[in-house]
């Protein structure tokens, strides 16, 4: 139970940290967080890391939109959180590939571990409850 609380806390921290870090980028792009327009502008940067982040964002948004809502809050939560968490993993992998800051690389590794653990938990929950 203690480990589950720690994982939940890490997930919440990771989500908040990403949202805080990403907010200025989205504001510069003229997008609000709910729609998260990932098109950006030409002057937003054309580096390989920028394209990798855009690709991960786009993939995550499409995957989060894919599952139909069932009206069952538990099933809908899990169905939409799995691609959200996978998106966090993919963005953390971009940081590991292109990032330079050792603290952020350590955070990225921690995010990958935590998100993989939570994805596995949600997939087990789905299997237990006859989903997918």
Secondary structure, DSSP 8 states (H G I E B T S, - for coil): -HHHHHHHHHHHHHHHHHHHHHHHHHHHTT--TTT------GGG---HHHHHHHHHHHHHHHHHHHS---S-HHHHHHHHHHHHHHHHHHHHHHHHHH---HHHHHHHHHHHHHHHHHHHHHHHHHHHTT--
